Amino acid sequence: LNKISRLLLGPVQITVRRLPSPPHWKSNQPSPLLRESSGKQIQKRRFELHWLQEDVARNLGVRGYCENKIKGDFVIKPDGPYDLAVNQQPDGTFGLTADLWQGHVAKEVGKDYGKLLQFYGVHQATMEARKRNLSVFRRQKQDRSIKLILMGASI
Amino acid sequence: MNRTIEIIIGTSGEIQIDAIGFKGPDCEKATKFLEEALRLVGQKRKKPEHHEQAKKTHQQRLGG
C-alpha cells in the first residue's frame, strides 16, 4: 500500500537501462563508424557517377560523329548527340576527347570544354575544402567566373 | 585579420588562388592542398605579405 500511494501521489521516475547497441546485435559486433552522413556519401557518389561513368564507357562506348565510337576510360554524357571521352594520361592527369562537329559538345560544355573545367574546378575545390571541415561560400561574379571563399579553423 | 582562401574559377576553367591574412611561407602551406587536388601548374605571384616574415627576421638581426 505504501508503494501504491507513493506511485499515485509522488512523481514517478522510471529508469531504463540504455544498451550500447541494439538488442539484436551480438556482443562482439563492432558498431559502424559514421564519419559522413549517408546523404553526403550519396551526393559524392552521384557526382562521381554522373561525370565518370566507367561502366557506361566500357559497355556503350563514347558516341562520336556518324555513329563512330571514340575510346574512353570514362565517359561524360551531355545532352546532345555526342559524348566526351575521358582518358587517363601517362602522367596521371585526364584528357578530354570529343567530336566537336557542329558545336554540339561545345553547346553543352562550353568552348574548349570551359564550362566543364569550371564545373570540375568548383566541385573539386569544394570537396577538398569540405574534407578539411572548411566552410565554403560560393558566389558568381559578373563575368560568370565563380568565386569560392574558404573559411575555418583548420586554415 | 581572419584567414581565408579565395579561389576564382574562370569560365574557361582557369583557377586563381589567393590566400588572405597569411604571412610568409604560411601562405604556400595553406594553399598547397588545393594546388595538389586541382593539379595546378602555373605561375605563382607572391604578394608583399609573403616577404613580410622574412623582412622582420632581417630587421631583428640588424638590431641585435
Backbone of each chain as ProteinMPNN parsed JSONL, in Angstrom:
{"seq_chain_A": "LNKISRLLLGPVQITVRRLPSPPHWKSNQPSPLLRESSGKQIQKRRFELHWLQEDVARNLGVRGYCENKIKGDFVIKPDGPYDLAVNQQPDGTFGLTADLWQGHVAKEVGKDYGKLLQFYGVHQATMEARKRNLSVFRRQKQDRSIKLILMGASI", "coords_chain_A": {"N_chain_A": [[0.837, -1.218, 0.0], [1.875, 1.187, 0.775], [3.735, 1.557, -1.232], [2.05, 1.796, -3.431], [0.628, 4.122, -2.823], [2.683, 5.92, -2.895], [3.263, 5.812, -5.585], [0.956, 6.88, -6.68], [0.771, 9.433, -5.598], [3.271, 10.736, -5.533], [5.808, 11.954, -7.833], [6.615, 9.863, -10.537], [9.434, 8.02, -11.285], [11.023, 6.481, -13.796], [13.568, 4.328, -14.564], [15.411, 3.411, -17.326], [17.552, 1.036, -18.526], [20.145, 1.892, -20.604], [21.123, 0.449, -23.564], [24.26, -0.208, -25.102], [24.247, -0.941, -27.762], [21.89, -1.957, -30.38], [19.299, -4.432, -29.42], [19.365, -6.789, -30.983], [21.95, -7.137, -31.727], [25.087, -8.834, -31.712], [27.362, -9.574, -29.015], [30.033, -9.124, -29.663], [29.93, -7.637, -31.923], [31.063, -5.079, -34.017], [30.412, -1.565, -33.747], [29.226, 0.581, -36.33], [31.233, 3.118, -37.833], [30.193, 6.179, -38.385], [31.293, 8.426, -40.22], [30.691, 10.193, -42.227], [27.593, 11.556, -43.211], [24.939, 9.607, -44.653], [23.66, 10.942, -46.628], [25.531, 12.789, -47.535], [27.41, 11.033, -48.54], [26.005, 9.836, -50.629], [25.59, 12.026, -52.228], [28.207, 12.624, -52.99], [28.948, 10.278, -54.363], [27.069, 10.329, -56.397], [27.865, 12.504, -57.831], [30.374, 11.637, -58.715], [29.607, 9.425, -60.248], [28.02, 10.576, -62.157], [29.732, 12.121, -63.683], [31.866, 10.483, -64.288], [31.369, 7.852, -65.72], [32.3, 4.909, -65.711], [31.547, 2.216, -66.313], [29.619, 2.63, -68.238], [31.064, 3.753, -70.27], [32.633, 1.602, -70.96], [30.783, -0.339, -71.795], [28.925, 0.847, -73.592], [30.375, 2.61, -75.088], [31.783, 5.637, -76.469], [29.943, 8.148, -77.893], [30.416, 9.384, -81.129], [30.774, 11.359, -84.169], [28.636, 10.319, -86.859], [27.966, 7.774, -85.839], [30.392, 6.862, -84.996], [32.664, 5.411, -82.744], [34.438, 6.562, -79.965], [37.429, 5.929, -78.155], [37.338, 5.556, -74.677], [38.327, 5.839, -71.28], [36.622, 6.673, -69.362], [33.358, 8.153, -69.516], [31.591, 11.12, -70.333], [28.349, 12.137, -70.48], [26.774, 14.467, -72.071], [23.75, 16.449, -72.732], [22.741, 15.856, -75.954], [24.004, 14.797, -79.228], [26.601, 13.751, -79.091], [29.295, 12.382, -77.087], [31.676, 12.856, -74.385], [34.945, 11.714, -74.13], [36.94, 10.546, -71.511], [40.193, 10.182, -70.847], [42.83, 8.591, -69.165], [46.019, 9.94, -68.796], [49.575, 9.265, -69.367], [50.933, 10.668, -67.323], [49.173, 10.682, -65.261], [47.166, 12.55, -65.252], [43.94, 13.591, -66.603], [42.666, 13.447, -69.881], [40.569, 15.117, -72.249], [38.431, 14.091, -74.869], [36.488, 14.683, -77.716], [33.962, 14.678, -80.281], [33.807, 17.478, -82.065], [32.086, 18.372, -83.957], [29.897, 20.578, -85.555], [29.487, 21.932, -83.21], [28.022, 20.716, -81.157], [28.871, 19.539, -78.767], [30.287, 21.64, -77.646], [28.224, 23.392, -77.141], [27.112, 22.342, -74.895], [29.166, 21.954, -72.999], [30.698, 24.176, -73.138], [33.01, 26.43, -74.847], [36.064, 25.035, -75.811], [35.845, 23.173, -73.76], [35.315, 24.709, -71.555], [33.184, 25.343, -69.679], [32.82, 22.893, -68.504], [35.326, 22.437, -67.337], [35.324, 24.506, -65.528], [33.202, 23.785, -63.909], [34.224, 21.379, -62.912], [36.467, 22.339, -61.505], [35.245, 23.951, -59.52], [33.742, 22.058, -58.075], [35.697, 20.198, -57.296], [37.417, 21.745, -55.726], [35.614, 22.492, -53.743], [34.976, 20.014, -52.615], [37.478, 19.246, -51.591], [37.848, 21.241, -49.688], [35.73, 20.749, -47.951], [36.501, 18.299, -46.956], [38.377, 19.091, -45.171], [36.902, 20.271, -43.256], [36.164, 22.896, -43.798], [34.344, 25.932, -44.258], [32.479, 26.77, -47.12], [31.882, 29.397, -49.213], [30.028, 30.421, -51.942], [30.004, 32.313, -54.897], [28.739, 33.853, -57.793], [30.398, 35.746, -60.179], [30.178, 38.873, -62.053], [31.374, 38.525, -64.533], [30.874, 35.902, -65.02], [32.603, 34.167, -63.85], [33.434, 32.047, -61.06], [33.511, 32.536, -57.624], [35.021, 31.213, -54.817], [34.974, 31.201, -51.351], [36.924, 30.212, -48.754], [36.724, 29.296, -45.442], [37.642, 28.77, -42.016], [38.615, 26.966, -39.019], [40.732, 25.261, -39.45], [42.394, 26.352, -41.289]], "CA_chain_A": [[0.0, 0.0, 0.0], [2.808, 2.32, 0.838], [4.329, 1.719, -2.577], [0.994, 2.269, -4.33], [0.352, 5.531, -2.507], [3.837, 6.694, -3.401], [3.11, 5.866, -7.037], [-0.159, 7.752, -7.039], [0.941, 10.822, -5.132], [4.576, 11.329, -5.889], [6.22, 11.803, -9.237], [7.167, 8.533, -10.829], [10.665, 8.072, -12.09], [11.327, 5.151, -14.331], [14.899, 4.306, -15.18], [15.579, 2.357, -18.338], [18.974, 0.842, -18.782], [20.449, 2.136, -22.014], [22.055, -0.534, -24.126], [25.194, 0.466, -26.016], [23.929, -1.279, -29.152], [20.538, -2.52, -30.461], [19.225, -5.749, -28.763], [19.643, -7.933, -31.86], [23.38, -7.196, -32.043], [25.902, -9.76, -30.92], [28.21, -8.834, -28.071], [31.326, -8.727, -30.246], [29.715, -6.955, -33.205], [31.525, -3.685, -33.913], [29.441, -0.55, -34.183], [29.783, 1.269, -37.506], [31.702, 4.496, -37.647], [29.542, 7.023, -39.387], [32.047, 9.68, -40.315], [29.948, 11.08, -43.108], [26.185, 11.165, -43.276], [24.676, 8.877, -45.889], [23.285, 11.958, -47.624], [26.77, 13.326, -48.103], [28.042, 9.975, -49.329], [25.238, 9.676, -51.869], [25.859, 13.219, -53.035], [29.54, 12.486, -53.558], [28.931, 9.187, -55.332], [26.276, 10.728, -57.545], [28.718, 13.402, -58.612], [31.399, 10.826, -59.383], [28.972, 8.583, -61.253], [27.497, 11.387, -63.243], [30.787, 12.614, -64.549], [32.825, 9.453, -64.688], [30.628, 6.6, -65.767], [33.267, 3.973, -66.284], [30.878, 1.065, -66.888], [28.914, 3.071, -69.453], [32.101, 3.925, -71.285], [33.093, 0.279, -71.377], [29.722, -1.107, -72.44], [28.255, 1.535, -74.699], [31.328, 3.393, -75.862], [31.576, 7.079, -76.454], [29.335, 8.467, -79.179], [31.028, 10.424, -81.941], [30.06, 11.677, -85.407], [28.259, 9.203, -87.738], [27.998, 6.551, -85.031], [31.767, 6.451, -84.687], [32.89, 5.295, -81.304], [35.752, 7.028, -79.52], [37.859, 5.154, -76.989], [37.387, 6.364, -73.454], [38.347, 5.133, -69.987], [35.376, 7.125, -68.752], [32.568, 8.941, -70.458], [30.662, 12.138, -69.837], [27.251, 12.177, -71.451], [25.948, 15.675, -72.001], [22.573, 16.397, -73.596], [23.194, 16.087, -77.316], [24.305, 13.529, -79.91], [27.965, 13.252, -78.873], [29.778, 12.277, -75.704], [33.075, 13.227, -74.136], [35.758, 10.63, -73.591], [37.942, 10.982, -70.53], [41.254, 9.176, -70.867], [43.949, 8.87, -68.261], [47.285, 10.157, -69.494], [50.686, 8.626, -68.639], [51.335, 11.42, -66.115], [48.124, 10.571, -64.239], [46.085, 13.515, -65.468], [42.915, 13.108, -67.519], [42.495, 14.237, -71.096], [39.207, 15.084, -72.796], [38.328, 13.961, -76.321], [35.095, 14.675, -78.17], [33.734, 15.113, -81.649], [33.327, 18.853, -81.913], [31.356, 18.718, -85.183], [28.723, 21.465, -85.442], [29.43, 22.567, -81.887], [27.057, 20.099, -80.236], [29.514, 19.354, -77.451], [30.62, 22.98, -77.123], [26.984, 23.989, -76.647], [26.839, 21.802, -73.565], [30.277, 22.067, -72.034], [31.411, 25.426, -73.364], [34.1, 26.435, -75.819], [37.272, 24.398, -75.254], [35.399, 22.486, -72.528], [35.458, 25.69, -70.473], [32.155, 25.204, -68.636], [33.085, 21.634, -67.809], [36.51, 22.645, -66.494], [34.91, 25.383, -64.43], [32.377, 22.937, -63.048], [35.135, 20.449, -62.242], [37.268, 23.116, -60.553], [34.402, 24.366, -58.4], [33.376, 20.901, -57.247], [36.897, 19.593, -56.719], [37.867, 22.646, -54.65], [34.618, 22.412, -52.665], [35.131, 18.707, -51.949], [38.717, 19.276, -50.809], [37.623, 22.13, -48.547], [34.812, 20.066, -47.021], [37.298, 17.248, -46.302], [39.104, 19.748, -44.076], [35.881, 20.946, -42.431], [36.138, 24.343, -44.052], [33.092, 26.442, -44.819], [32.691, 27.256, -48.484], [30.887, 30.345, -49.706], [30.155, 30.44, -53.4], [29.371, 33.483, -55.49], [29.028, 34.011, -59.219], [30.748, 37.136, -60.466], [29.516, 39.398, -63.253], [31.987, 37.963, -65.743], [30.455, 34.498, -64.959], [33.551, 33.337, -63.108], [32.873, 31.681, -59.753], [34.429, 32.812, -56.519], [34.804, 30.414, -53.619], [35.694, 31.72, -50.178], [37.104, 29.121, -47.791], [36.976, 29.802, -44.085], [37.547, 27.728, -40.995], [39.675, 26.922, -38.01], [41.886, 24.458, -39.875], [43.228, 27.071, -42.287]], "C_chain_A": [[0.871, 1.269, 0.0], [3.39, 2.637, -0.546], [3.295, 2.281, -3.55], [0.708, 3.752, -4.083], [1.482, 6.428, -3.008], [3.712, 6.892, -4.916], [2.034, 6.863, -7.446], [0.095, 9.216, -6.69], [2.231, 11.478, -5.628], [4.878, 11.171, -7.366], [6.92, 10.464, -9.467], [8.404, 8.683, -11.698], [11.002, 6.665, -12.552], [12.708, 5.208, -14.977], [14.999, 3.122, -16.135], [17.067, 2.258, -18.642], [19.241, 1.019, -20.289], [21.479, 1.121, -22.506], [22.999, 0.176, -25.103], [24.915, 0.174, -27.492], [22.519, -1.872, -29.207], [20.485, -3.96, -29.94], [19.573, -6.935, -29.658], [21.136, -8.08, -32.186], [24.084, -8.203, -31.141], [26.876, -8.932, -30.066], [29.511, -8.34, -28.703], [31.175, -7.965, -31.571], [30.173, -5.498, -33.117], [30.451, -2.7, -34.392], [30.037, 0.237, -35.345], [30.194, 2.693, -37.178], [31.101, 5.352, -38.749], [30.248, 8.369, -39.439], [31.3, 10.697, -41.166], [28.489, 10.639, -43.103], [25.951, 10.467, -44.615], [24.293, 9.85, -47.004], [24.502, 12.51, -48.332], [27.435, 12.297, -49.009], [27.343, 9.81, -50.674], [25.537, 10.841, -52.813], [27.205, 13.093, -53.761], [29.558, 11.428, -54.66], [28.191, 9.606, -56.601], [27.098, 11.631, -58.454], [29.744, 12.6, -59.399], [30.784, 10.005, -60.515], [28.511, 9.397, -62.442], [28.588, 11.776, -64.228], [31.758, 11.551, -65.009], [32.137, 8.093, -64.69], [31.46, 5.542, -66.487], [32.578, 2.797, -66.983], [30.158, 1.431, -68.179], [29.92, 3.194, -70.59], [32.53, 2.575, -71.854], [32.022, -0.44, -72.214], [29.134, -0.432, -73.678], [29.223, 2.287, -75.598], [30.961, 4.858, -75.815], [31.081, 7.489, -77.834], [30.054, 9.621, -79.876], [30.228, 10.619, -83.214], [29.814, 10.417, -86.229], [28.406, 7.852, -87.042], [29.403, 6.003, -84.809], [31.929, 6.402, -83.18], [34.316, 5.748, -80.982], [36.13, 6.18, -78.315], [37.907, 6.056, -75.746], [37.442, 5.5, -72.21], [37.06, 5.444, -69.237], [34.614, 7.936, -69.795], [31.721, 9.965, -69.722], [29.585, 12.256, -70.901], [26.438, 13.459, -71.282], [24.679, 15.494, -72.84], [23.04, 16.711, -75.008], [23.651, 14.774, -77.927], [25.686, 12.935, -79.599], [28.37, 13.287, -77.411], [31.21, 12.806, -75.595], [33.805, 12.028, -73.556], [36.773, 11.22, -72.629], [38.981, 9.875, -70.441], [42.395, 9.573, -69.951], [45.251, 8.913, -69.06], [48.425, 9.496, -68.706], [51.111, 9.355, -67.369], [50.26, 11.42, -65.029], [46.976, 11.545, -64.402], [45.064, 12.916, -66.452], [42.779, 14.043, -68.711], [41.08, 14.076, -71.624], [39.253, 14.976, -74.322], [36.844, 13.95, -76.684], [35.038, 15.067, -79.631], [33.091, 16.488, -81.581], [32.496, 19.32, -83.112], [30.085, 19.504, -84.86], [28.493, 22.019, -84.032], [28.42, 21.98, -80.913], [27.628, 19.992, -78.824], [29.804, 20.704, -76.815], [29.393, 23.664, -76.54], [26.723, 23.562, -75.199], [27.946, 22.102, -72.557], [31.145, 23.316, -72.236], [32.549, 25.286, -74.368], [35.365, 25.908, -75.134], [36.988, 23.753, -73.894], [35.394, 23.413, -71.314], [34.473, 25.496, -69.335], [32.401, 23.949, -67.808], [34.266, 21.782, -66.857], [36.185, 23.538, -65.3], [34.11, 24.578, -63.399], [33.258, 21.995, -62.226], [35.938, 21.168, -61.151], [36.475, 23.489, -59.319], [34.121, 23.177, -57.478], [34.585, 20.267, -56.578], [37.396, 20.437, -55.545], [36.906, 22.563, -53.464], [34.784, 21.102, -51.895], [36.379, 18.683, -51.075], [38.554, 20.124, -49.554], [36.757, 21.435, -47.503], [35.545, 18.961, -46.27], [38.022, 17.807, -45.094], [38.173, 20.554, -43.175], [35.883, 22.464, -42.595], [34.762, 24.736, -44.598], [33.391, 27.013, -46.199], [31.541, 28.186, -48.872], [31.12, 30.515, -51.202], [29.382, 31.631, -53.971], [29.728, 33.568, -56.972], [29.303, 35.485, -59.491], [30.101, 37.575, -61.779], [30.081, 38.82, -64.542], [31.768, 36.441, -65.825], [31.516, 33.584, -64.34], [32.965, 33.096, -61.72], [33.936, 31.878, -58.679], [34.051, 31.936, -55.338], [35.61, 31.043, -52.484], [35.722, 30.611, -49.133], [37.461, 29.712, -46.431], [36.906, 28.642, -43.102], [38.75, 27.704, -40.093], [40.918, 26.206, -38.525], [42.732, 25.134, -40.946], [44.477, 27.579, -41.582]], "O_chain_A": [[0.602, 2.251, -0.691], [3.515, 3.791, -0.956], [3.61, 3.129, -4.384], [0.566, 4.532, -5.024], [1.254, 7.542, -3.48], [4.005, 7.96, -5.454], [2.182, 7.593, -8.427], [-0.325, 10.12, -7.413], [2.243, 12.624, -6.075], [4.271, 10.352, -8.056], [7.726, 10.021, -8.649], [8.401, 9.385, -12.709], [11.238, 5.774, -11.736], [12.968, 6.049, -15.838], [14.704, 1.983, -15.775], [17.734, 3.241, -18.965], [18.621, 0.359, -21.123], [22.556, 0.969, -21.929], [22.574, 1.061, -25.844], [25.302, 0.95, -28.366], [21.992, -2.261, -28.164], [21.495, -4.662, -29.996], [20.024, -7.97, -29.167], [21.535, -9.039, -32.846], [23.725, -8.391, -29.979], [27.165, -7.771, -30.356], [30.03, -7.286, -28.338], [32.162, -7.685, -32.251], [29.722, -4.761, -32.24], [29.693, -2.982, -35.319], [31.232, 0.53, -35.341], [29.577, 3.369, -36.355], [31.48, 5.237, -39.914], [29.841, 9.326, -38.781], [31.278, 11.892, -40.869], [28.205, 9.446, -43.0], [26.671, 10.704, -45.585], [24.572, 9.605, -48.177], [24.515, 12.678, -49.551], [27.949, 12.62, -50.08], [27.986, 9.664, -51.714], [25.712, 10.665, -54.019], [27.333, 13.4, -54.946], [30.106, 11.646, -55.74], [28.607, 9.294, -57.717], [27.033, 11.535, -59.679], [29.963, 12.839, -60.586], [31.356, 9.899, -61.599], [28.603, 8.958, -63.588], [28.389, 11.761, -65.443], [32.412, 11.72, -66.038], [32.308, 7.292, -63.77], [31.333, 5.323, -67.691], [32.955, 2.417, -68.091], [30.096, 0.626, -69.108], [29.656, 2.791, -71.723], [32.758, 2.426, -73.055], [32.338, -1.073, -73.221], [28.882, -1.086, -74.69], [28.907, 2.566, -76.754], [29.969, 5.259, -75.207], [31.736, 7.205, -78.837], [30.269, 10.684, -79.295], [29.118, 10.101, -83.332], [30.676, 9.542, -86.296], [28.923, 6.9, -87.626], [29.58, 4.831, -84.477], [31.402, 7.238, -82.446], [35.272, 5.358, -81.652], [35.266, 5.761, -77.545], [38.445, 7.163, -75.779], [36.689, 4.533, -72.091], [36.489, 4.585, -68.566], [35.167, 8.346, -70.817], [31.205, 9.706, -68.635], [29.88, 12.451, -72.08], [25.529, 13.526, -70.454], [24.546, 14.511, -73.569], [23.676, 17.742, -75.229], [23.689, 13.75, -77.245], [25.911, 11.745, -79.82], [27.877, 14.087, -76.616], [31.847, 13.149, -76.59], [33.336, 11.404, -72.605], [37.384, 12.255, -72.898], [38.679, 8.763, -70.009], [42.862, 10.712, -69.952], [45.533, 8.039, -69.88], [48.269, 9.199, -67.522], [51.599, 8.723, -66.433], [50.414, 12.077, -63.999], [45.932, 11.393, -63.769], [45.306, 11.869, -67.051], [42.779, 15.265, -68.567], [40.466, 13.021, -71.464], [40.017, 15.68, -74.98], [36.044, 13.282, -76.029], [35.951, 15.706, -80.154], [31.969, 16.64, -81.098], [32.232, 20.512, -83.265], [29.305, 19.118, -83.989], [27.41, 22.516, -83.722], [28.004, 22.644, -79.963], [26.967, 20.307, -77.835], [29.602, 20.9, -75.616], [29.492, 24.418, -75.572], [26.188, 24.325, -74.395], [27.681, 22.457, -71.408], [32.181, 23.483, -71.593], [32.988, 24.182, -74.691], [35.684, 26.3, -74.012], [37.824, 23.8, -72.991], [35.461, 22.95, -70.176], [34.861, 25.483, -68.166], [32.22, 23.937, -66.59], [34.221, 21.316, -65.719], [36.708, 23.344, -64.203], [34.324, 24.687, -62.191], [33.07, 21.833, -61.021], [36.07, 20.676, -60.031], [36.967, 23.362, -58.197], [34.247, 23.28, -56.258], [34.509, 19.846, -55.423], [37.753, 19.901, -54.495], [37.339, 22.564, -52.312], [34.738, 21.089, -50.665], [36.352, 18.166, -49.958], [39.058, 19.773, -48.488], [37.026, 21.528, -46.306], [35.261, 18.704, -45.1], [38.256, 17.1, -44.114], [38.622, 21.418, -42.421], [35.633, 23.209, -41.647], [34.113, 23.965, -45.305], [34.42, 27.653, -46.414], [30.375, 27.792, -48.855], [32.243, 30.723, -51.66], [28.252, 31.908, -53.569], [30.882, 33.376, -57.353], [28.537, 36.359, -59.083], [29.549, 36.76, -62.518], [29.359, 38.645, -65.523], [32.42, 35.771, -66.625], [31.345, 32.366, -64.309], [32.105, 33.848, -61.26], [35.082, 31.449, -58.811], [32.897, 31.919, -54.91], [36.784, 31.373, -52.65], [34.679, 30.134, -48.686], [38.381, 30.52, -46.304], [36.2, 27.66, -43.33], [39.771, 28.337, -40.364], [42.031, 26.503, -38.092], [43.684, 24.541, -41.452], [45.326, 28.211, -42.21]]}, "seq_chain_B": "MNRTIEIIIGTSGEIQIDAIGFKGPDCEKATKFLEEALRLVGQKRKKPEHHEQAKKTHQQRLGG", "coords_chain_B": {"N_chain_B": [[43.396, 39.728, -38.335], [41.057, 37.828, -40.193], [41.751, 34.633, -41.495], [41.455, 33.627, -44.778], [40.788, 31.729, -47.756], [40.668, 32.505, -51.079], [39.204, 31.477, -54.043], [39.149, 31.769, -57.45], [37.393, 30.716, -60.163], [37.537, 30.649, -63.47], [35.626, 31.136, -66.571], [36.751, 29.589, -68.499], [37.93, 27.646, -67.132], [40.251, 28.301, -65.838], [42.197, 28.757, -62.887], [42.5, 30.718, -59.996], [44.172, 31.25, -57.065], [44.01, 32.784, -53.936], [45.514, 33.596, -50.984], [44.464, 35.006, -48.065], [45.363, 37.115, -45.423], [47.531, 35.769, -44.545], [50.969, 35.342, -43.694], [54.319, 35.298, -44.831], [55.785, 32.027, -45.341], [53.509, 30.598, -44.653], [51.414, 31.08, -46.305], [51.832, 29.637, -48.686], [51.762, 27.105, -47.614], [49.126, 26.931, -46.785], [47.656, 26.874, -49.12], [48.503, 24.682, -50.43], [47.226, 22.142, -50.402], [45.09, 22.547, -52.092], [46.3, 23.173, -54.486], [47.494, 20.755, -55.034], [45.272, 19.031, -55.199], [43.851, 20.117, -57.292], [45.639, 19.925, -59.209], [47.359, 22.018, -60.053], [49.36, 23.745, -62.226], [51.202, 26.338, -62.638], [51.819, 29.863, -62.834], [53.174, 31.409, -60.005], [52.432, 34.118, -58.044], [53.88, 36.112, -55.782], [52.647, 37.862, -53.006], [53.122, 41.07, -51.338], [52.899, 40.472, -48.614], [53.956, 37.977, -48.36], [56.666, 38.283, -48.157], [56.91, 39.525, -45.801], [57.423, 38.27, -43.296], [60.05, 37.367, -43.62], [61.341, 39.771, -43.921], [61.031, 40.896, -41.404], [62.593, 39.216, -39.789], [65.078, 39.797, -40.797], [65.337, 42.44, -40.031], [65.434, 42.174, -37.274], [67.841, 40.904, -36.924], [69.595, 42.878, -37.697], [69.139, 44.776, -35.722], [69.89, 43.396, -33.449]], "CA_chain_B": [[42.643, 39.568, -39.585], [40.645, 36.439, -40.431], [42.427, 33.993, -42.613], [40.56, 32.993, -45.752], [41.369, 31.41, -49.063], [39.718, 32.834, -52.147], [39.504, 30.778, -55.3], [38.324, 32.254, -58.558], [37.439, 29.751, -61.265], [37.048, 31.369, -64.652], [34.719, 30.429, -67.482], [37.47, 28.601, -69.306], [38.499, 26.674, -66.21], [41.496, 28.748, -65.194], [41.982, 28.9, -61.448], [43.377, 31.672, -59.308], [44.021, 31.074, -55.616], [44.556, 33.91, -53.182], [45.47, 33.384, -49.535], [44.318, 36.328, -47.434], [45.633, 37.148, -43.981], [48.695, 34.926, -44.254], [52.265, 36.0, -43.853], [55.458, 34.415, -45.025], [55.548, 30.742, -46.021], [52.19, 30.058, -44.304], [50.552, 31.28, -47.464], [52.005, 28.492, -49.586], [51.313, 25.905, -46.9], [47.661, 26.949, -46.712], [47.026, 26.601, -50.419], [49.148, 23.516, -51.046], [46.274, 21.05, -50.607], [44.261, 22.862, -53.262], [47.162, 23.061, -55.664], [47.679, 19.325, -55.315], [43.996, 18.436, -55.589], [43.433, 20.64, -58.592], [46.803, 19.712, -60.084], [47.643, 23.309, -60.662], [50.729, 24.01, -62.649], [51.125, 27.669, -63.219], [52.684, 30.91, -62.304], [52.862, 31.841, -58.65], [52.811, 35.505, -57.834], [53.926, 36.312, -54.332], [52.185, 39.189, -52.586], [54.083, 41.681, -50.392], [52.789, 39.809, -47.312], [54.806, 36.783, -48.362], [58.028, 38.672, -47.771], [56.847, 40.257, -44.537], [58.079, 37.497, -42.246], [61.486, 37.368, -43.892], [61.812, 41.135, -43.705], [61.068, 41.079, -39.96], [63.749, 38.47, -39.297], [66.232, 40.552, -41.223], [65.415, 43.648, -39.197], [65.852, 41.748, -35.95], [69.277, 40.615, -36.989], [70.315, 44.157, -37.763], [69.001, 45.432, -34.43], [70.583, 42.63, -32.418]], "C_chain_B": [[42.301, 38.089, -39.794], [41.355, 35.873, -41.657], [41.396, 33.331, -43.52], [41.351, 32.644, -47.011], [40.304, 31.718, -50.104], [40.158, 32.125, -53.426], [38.579, 31.353, -56.36], [38.51, 31.288, -59.725], [36.759, 30.399, -62.463], [36.208, 30.505, -65.567], [35.449, 29.45, -68.403], [38.236, 27.623, -68.406], [39.771, 27.106, -65.519], [41.221, 29.09, -63.727], [43.008, 29.855, -60.846], [43.122, 31.513, -57.805], [44.709, 32.224, -54.897], [44.409, 33.62, -51.688], [45.48, 34.746, -48.857], [44.547, 36.22, -45.931], [46.816, 36.287, -43.573], [49.979, 35.732, -44.449], [53.358, 34.957, -44.044], [55.083, 33.102, -45.685], [54.213, 30.085, -45.674], [51.239, 30.092, -45.488], [50.618, 30.063, -48.396], [51.52, 27.204, -48.95], [49.796, 25.799, -46.943], [47.014, 26.545, -48.028], [47.563, 25.334, -51.083], [48.136, 22.401, -51.355], [45.392, 21.279, -51.832], [45.068, 22.72, -54.547], [47.339, 21.609, -56.055], [46.39, 18.687, -55.834], [43.571, 18.874, -56.984], [44.541, 20.498, -59.643], [47.168, 21.0, -60.821], [49.118, 23.426, -60.994], [50.688, 25.381, -63.295], [52.052, 28.63, -62.536], [52.24, 31.284, -60.892], [53.34, 33.273, -58.485], [52.757, 35.776, -56.338], [53.548, 37.744, -53.975], [53.203, 39.781, -51.605], [54.075, 40.996, -49.026], [53.701, 38.586, -47.216], [56.204, 37.105, -47.833], [58.079, 39.311, -46.38], [57.624, 39.568, -43.421], [59.606, 37.573, -42.395], [62.098, 38.739, -43.585], [62.0, 41.388, -42.201], [62.317, 40.432, -39.362], [65.035, 39.248, -39.593], [66.442, 41.771, -40.323], [65.901, 43.305, -37.792], [67.356, 41.501, -35.904], [70.087, 41.924, -36.961], [70.312, 44.844, -36.403], [69.82, 44.742, -33.352], [72.055, 42.697, -32.63]], "O_chain_B": [[43.144, 37.212, -39.599], [41.527, 36.533, -42.682], [40.56, 32.556, -43.054], [42.422, 33.189, -47.278], [39.173, 31.241, -50.01], [41.322, 32.175, -53.824], [37.364, 31.41, -56.173], [39.622, 31.071, -60.206], [35.556, 30.657, -62.452], [36.091, 29.295, -65.369], [34.824, 28.583, -69.014], [39.085, 26.868, -68.879], [40.317, 26.366, -64.701], [40.172, 29.631, -63.377], [44.201, 29.802, -61.147], [41.987, 31.631, -57.344], [45.842, 32.587, -55.213], [43.298, 33.423, -51.195], [46.398, 35.542, -49.055], [43.995, 35.347, -45.262], [47.071, 36.099, -42.383], [50.048, 36.662, -45.252], [53.303, 33.867, -43.474], [54.163, 33.06, -46.503], [53.818, 29.117, -46.324], [50.372, 29.231, -45.637], [49.593, 29.536, -48.829], [50.954, 26.332, -49.61], [49.245, 24.712, -47.116], [45.941, 25.94, -48.039], [47.123, 24.963, -52.171], [48.178, 21.794, -52.425], [44.999, 20.336, -52.518], [44.578, 22.214, -55.556], [47.338, 21.262, -57.236], [46.411, 17.905, -56.784], [43.005, 18.095, -57.751], [44.388, 20.897, -60.797], [47.265, 21.037, -62.048], [49.991, 23.23, -60.148], [50.176, 25.533, -64.404], [52.94, 28.255, -61.77], [51.048, 31.453, -60.635], [54.497, 33.596, -58.752], [51.7, 35.675, -55.716], [54.054, 38.704, -54.557], [54.058, 39.056, -51.097], [55.103, 40.937, -48.352], [54.155, 38.213, -46.134], [56.831, 36.294, -47.152], [59.155, 39.598, -45.855], [58.386, 40.205, -42.694], [60.336, 37.808, -41.432], [63.209, 38.845, -43.066], [62.98, 42.002, -41.778], [63.004, 41.03, -38.534], [65.939, 39.34, -38.762], [67.561, 42.085, -39.915], [66.68, 44.048, -37.195], [68.033, 41.862, -34.941], [71.113, 42.035, -36.29], [71.315, 45.414, -35.974], [70.373, 45.387, -32.461], [72.817, 42.111, -31.86]]}, "name": "protein", "num_of_chains": 2, "seq": "LNKISRLLLGPVQITVRRLPSPPHWKSNQPSPLLRESSGKQIQKRRFELHWLQEDVARNLGVRGYCENKIKGDFVIKPDGPYDLAVNQQPDGTFGLTADLWQGHVAKEVGKDYGKLLQFYGVHQATMEARKRNLSVFRRQKQDRSIKLILMGASIMNRTIEIIIGTSGEIQIDAIGFKGPDCEKATKFLEEALRLVGQKRKKPEHHEQAKKTHQQRLGG"}
